[in-house]
Amino acid sequence: MLNFSDTFGEPPLIHAVKEQKLQNINYILKNGGKVNTKDSNGMTGLMHAVLLGNEDIVKELLSFKADPNIRDNKKMTASTLAGCFGKKQMIKILTENGDKTDPKEINGSLLIYYSKKGDLSQVQSLLSQEISVNFSDQKKWTALISASHYGKYGVVKELLNVKDIDLQAKNDLGGTALHHAAHQGHVEIVEELCSQNADINAQDFFGFTPLHYAKDIKVAEKMLKFKERIDFNIKNSNDLTAAEFHKSIDNEDIAKLILENI
């Protein structure tokens, strides 16, 4: 029974880890529970403990030979999960206990965290090392998508100076950095991405382009500076062009501006 999952795909060990009950964890492992058992997302107890930031549980699981090199359904290891949340101490503990995750991946995961926070000095430090600059987290967010979403203009500019940066990378909903910047109303970032040839016509899983998502008139104006690259006939999943969509949600000023530029 100690290794059977419940109706939510969660084995007893992982449930105990998430409840942070060290005594229960110890009991399960001493009585035949498998330390590397996974939940329905492919995550181990060690991964959950790392995300919780509970060093005692992490060390307990490692003492029972938890494998830090297992990857979940999104191909993440415990270390890259830790990196995405800025948990450097967890990475250190895992490295000292047999973690073989490629340092480029770990640095890439940390880059996502510090890009989201807008910590330019940390971003610059990471970029000076071996790094997978387009590494993505469990939701397929890259550092560039994160910085663009949260309005970290300085970080966006720094990332755009990297030779191999992927401007067209999409998250798990098909959104690009430009989609996110437009949706959040980050005008400077929208202009910077467009000037660096970000795909203005990229469609997410709902068929929306960045122009569909333009939060306000200023965002739309910046994108329309590049109107020679815009396909104004692209329709979303509701069969609406960007102009039609904005009109349907009472963004009359944006709809009018788009029509004037076709």
C-alpha positions in Angstrom: 0.0 0.0 0.0 2.9 2.3 0.6 3.7 2.5 -3.1 0.1 2.8 -4.5 -1.1 6.2 -5.8 -4.4 7.7 -4.8 -7.0 8.9 -7.3 -5.0 12.0 -8.0 -1.9 10.0 -8.9 -0.1 10.8 -5.7 1.8 8.1 -3.7 1.9 8.2 0.1 5.5 9.4 0.1 4.8 12.4 -2.0 1.8 13.3 0.0 3.9 13.1 3.2 6.5 15.3 1.6 4.0 17.9 0.5 2.6 17.9 4.0 6.2 18.3 5.3 5.8 15.5 7.8 9.3 14.2 8.3 8.3 11.4 10.7 5.8 10.0 8.2 8.4 10.2 5.4 10.8 8.2 7.6 8.2 5.6 8.4 7.2 5.1 4.8 10.8 4.7 3.6 11.8 2.3 6.4 8.8 0.1 5.6 9.2 -0.5 1.9 8.2 2.8 0.3 10.1 3.6 -2.8 12.1 6.8 -2.5 12.0 7.6 -6.2 8.3 7.0 -6.7 6.6 9.6 -9.0 3.3 11.5 -9.1 1.2 11.9 -12.2 3.5 14.7 -13.4 6.6 12.6 -13.1 7.8 14.5 -10.1 9.5 12.7 -7.2 9.3 13.4 -3.5 12.8 15.0 -3.8 11.5 17.4 -6.4 8.6 18.5 -4.2 10.9 18.9 -1.2 13.2 21.1 -3.2 10.4 23.3 -4.3 9.2 23.6 -0.7 12.7 24.6 0.3 12.7 22.1 3.1 16.4 21.1 3.6 15.7 18.6 6.3 13.3 16.6 4.0 15.7 16.9 1.1 18.6 15.5 3.2 16.3 12.7 4.6 15.3 11.6 1.1 18.9 11.8 -0.1 20.0 9.6 2.8 17.6 7.0 1.5 19.3 7.3 -2.0 16.8 9.5 -3.7 18.0 10.0 -7.3 18.6 13.7 -8.1 19.0 13.0 -11.8 15.5 11.8 -12.4 13.5 14.0 -14.9 9.8 14.7 -14.6 7.3 14.7 -17.5 8.6 18.2 -18.6 12.2 17.0 -18.6 13.1 18.9 -15.4 15.5 17.6 -12.7 15.3 18.6 -9.1 18.2 21.1 -9.7 16.6 22.8 -12.7 13.3 23.1 -10.7 15.3 24.7 -7.9 17.0 27.1 -10.3 13.7 28.3 -11.7 12.8 29.4 -8.2 16.2 30.8 -7.2 16.9 28.1 -4.7 20.7 28.1 -4.9 21.2 26.3 -1.6 19.1 23.4 -2.8 21.3 23.2 -6.0 24.4 23.0 -3.8 23.0 20.2 -1.7 21.9 18.2 -4.8 25.3 18.7 -6.4 27.0 17.4 -3.3 24.8 14.3 -3.5 25.3 13.0 -7.0 23.4 15.4 -9.2 24.8 15.3 -12.7 22.5 17.9 -14.3 24.3 19.8 -17.0 25.5 23.1 -15.5 24.3 24.9 -18.7 20.8 23.8 -17.8 21.1 24.8 -14.2 22.4 28.2 -15.2 19.6 28.5 -17.7 17.0 27.8 -15.0 18.6 30.4 -12.7 18.5 32.8 -15.6 14.7 32.5 -15.8 14.4 33.3 -12.1 16.7 36.4 -12.2 15.2 37.6 -15.4 11.7 37.5 -13.9 13.1 39.4 -10.9 14.8 42.0 -13.1 18.2 41.3 -11.4 20.5 42.6 -14.1 23.8 41.9 -12.3 22.9 38.3 -11.7 21.7 38.0 -15.3 25.0 39.4 -16.6 26.9 37.0 -14.3 25.0 34.0 -15.6 25.4 35.0 -19.2 29.2 35.2 -18.7 29.2 31.5 -17.9 28.3 28.4 -19.9 24.5 28.5 -20.2 21.5 27.3 -22.1 20.1 30.8 -22.7 16.8 29.4 -24.1 16.2 26.9 -21.3 12.5 26.8 -20.4 10.7 25.9 -17.2 7.7 23.5 -16.7 5.4 25.9 -18.5 7.9 26.5 -21.3 8.7 30.0 -20.1 12.2 31.1 -21.2 14.2 33.9 -19.6 13.2 36.3 -22.4 9.5 35.5 -22.0 9.7 36.0 -18.2 11.5 39.3 -18.5 9.1 40.5 -21.2 6.0 39.5 -19.2 7.2 41.2 -16.0 8.4 44.4 -17.7 12.1 44.0 -17.0 13.4 46.2 -19.8 17.0 46.2 -18.9 17.1 42.4 -18.7 15.3 42.2 -22.1 17.9 44.4 -23.7 20.7 42.3 -22.2 19.2 39.0 -23.4 18.7 40.4 -26.9 22.4 41.0 -27.1 23.0 37.2 -26.7 23.8 35.6 -30.1 21.6 32.5 -29.7 18.6 34.1 -28.0 15.3 32.7 -29.4 12.9 35.6 -29.9 10.2 33.2 -31.3 10.2 30.7 -28.4 6.7 29.8 -27.3 5.4 28.8 -23.9 2.9 26.0 -23.2 0.1 28.2 -24.4 1.9 29.2 -27.5 2.7 32.7 -26.2 6.0 34.4 -27.3 7.9 37.2 -25.5 6.1 39.7 -27.8 2.7 38.3 -26.9 3.4 38.8 -23.2 4.9 42.3 -23.5 1.9 43.4 -25.6 -0.6 41.9 -23.2 1.0 43.4 -20.2 1.4 46.8 -21.8 5.2 47.1 -21.7 5.6 49.6 -24.5 9.4 49.9 -24.5 9.8 46.1 -24.6 7.2 45.8 -27.4 9.2 48.3 -29.5 12.6 46.6 -28.6 11.3 43.1 -29.6 9.7 44.4 -32.8 12.9 46.2 -33.7 14.8 42.9 -33.3 12.5 41.1 -35.7 10.2 39.3 -33.2 7.4 37.7 -35.2 4.5 40.1 -35.0 2.2 37.6 -36.7 2.9 34.7 -34.3 -0.2 33.0 -33.1 -0.7 31.4 -29.7 -2.9 28.3 -29.1 -6.0 30.6 -29.3 -5.0 32.1 -32.6 -4.2 35.4 -31.1 -1.3 37.5 -32.4 0.5 40.1 -30.3 -1.7 42.8 -32.0 -4.8 41.0 -30.8 -3.3 41.3 -27.3 -2.3 45.0 -27.4 -3.3 46.2 -24.0 -3.7 49.9 -25.0 -3.3 52.4 -27.8 0.4 53.0 -27.0 1.2 49.3 -27.5 -0.7 49.2 -30.7 1.1 52.3 -32.0 4.5 50.8 -31.4 3.6 47.6 -33.2 2.0 49.5 -36.1 5.4 51.2 -36.7 6.3 47.9 -38.2 3.0 47.5 -40.2 4.8 46.4 -43.3 5.4 43.1 -41.4 1.9 42.7 -40.1 -0.7 40.4 -41.6 -3.9 42.2 -40.7 -6.1 39.3 -42.0 -5.0 36.8 -39.4 -8.0 35.6 -37.3 -8.1 34.1 -33.8 -10.0 31.0 -32.8 -13.2 33.1 -32.7 -12.7 34.0 -36.4 -11.8 37.7 -35.5 -9.0 39.8 -36.9 -7.1 42.0 -34.5 -9.2 45.0 -35.5 -12.5 43.0 -35.2 -11.4 41.6 -31.8 -10.6 45.0 -30.3 -13.9 46.3 -31.6 -15.7 43.4 -30.0 -14.3 44.2 -26.6 -15.0 48.0 -26.9 -11.4 49.0 -27.6 -12.7 51.3 -30.3 -9.6 53.5 -30.4 -7.3 50.5 -31.1 -9.7 49.1 -33.7 -9.8 52.4 -35.5 -6.0 52.8 -35.4 -5.5 49.4 -36.9 -8.0 50.0 -39.7 -6.3 53.3 -40.5 -3.0 51.5 -41.0 -4.1 48.7 -43.2 
